[in-house]
Amino acid sequence: MDGEKMASPPPNGTETVLETATVTKIVRDDGVKMINTFEVVKKLGKGSFGKVKLCRNTHDGELYAIKVMDKNILRRKRQGMTNMLENVKKEIAIMKKLNHPHCVRMYEVIDDPDSNKLYLRLEYVSGGQCMPSENGTTPLPLEKAQSYFADLIIGLEYLHHNHVLHRDIKPENLLVTAEGRLKLADFGCPFVNSNVMRLYEMIQEDPVTFKEGNPSERLKIAAIKEHEWFKPISESPNLGTPVAVSEAEIANAFSMSERVVLLVKIRERMLGRLRNVRNTIAERKGNGVDGKVEAEAPPVSIKEGEQQAVEIPEGMVEQVDSDDEGSKGEPTTSSRSESRCRIM
């Protein structure tokens, strides 16, 4: 299918993450909204940077959670010394390589360079969060708490083995399957402050406080698994070889499609100019005026998964800021007027 390619398979499984460079949004005659081949069933939640929708694949009926984020908002939102878009890139690059029964899987990244929206197709965990997050909530029954705790520890062991710190353990990020198994979701940042400089100071300087006890004396995961209260339902899967995520993989987590489209547009524009020159020369020859073509348009190509530098003639490309798609309401079709670069 055009616009799709398979990413590298996760090291601990055979499934791969699909990377799609086009998005089509329509509303069917029956009023159902579509995102590519997925029909929107309902909204699951909404956050500061996007929303999550329950969607059904029209090919096989499978349900997925599709997280929709606005790239412009993420790009403008600062977090420490960088922006939220860079943090999302890192999260995506990591999630592409993780595959564990107690961590929510990512199946597809949909990034159309002509759209401000970024779509992540994730595993749908039907049971929702493990318990309400409000104060005064009734505690979980002991047996259920033990089961959830065991799944949590096994999931954290896998993340720590792969040098990933979740840093945001709370009921909203502990989801339960229809079979009653717990899964970790949303690797986030625990530091939140609207003032960028204060946020940076918090990360660097704020002391780590504990309500009681000496942190150095707390049980590590290996010791927790030996404790009598740790009662897993099933054996822990093999941890496998730790994953590694390079700076290049983070940089290209979902933006390679923009580079490819830009190169194609540049080549098309250059070929168009060349055709105009040839037509002008033909007209001059018809009028008895001699002329010739000075240069051919250079070929522009890019191999899959490889970045390639291209010399762009001055004046060919002007960087422009696209409008915030989210500020004008969601269109029913993907807008093609939001190109990251305008070909002059």
Secondary structure, 3 states (H helix, E strand, C coil): CCCEEECCCCCCCCCCCEEECCCCEEECCCCCEEECCEEEEEEEEECCCEEEEEEEECCCCCEEEEEEEEHHHHHHCEECCEEHHHHHHHHHHHHCCCCCCCECCEEEEEECCCCCEEEEEEECCCCCECCCCCCCCCCCCHHHHHHHHHHHHHHHHHHHHCCCCCCCCCHHHEEECCCCCEEECCCCCCCCCCCHHHHHHHHHHCCCCCCCCCHHHCCCHHHHCCCCCCCCCCCCCCCCCCCCCCHHHHHCCCCHHHHHHHHHHHHHHHHHHHHHHHHHHHHHHHCCCCCCCCCCCCCCCCCCCCCCCCCCCCCCEEECCCCCHHHHCCCCCCCCCCCCEEEC
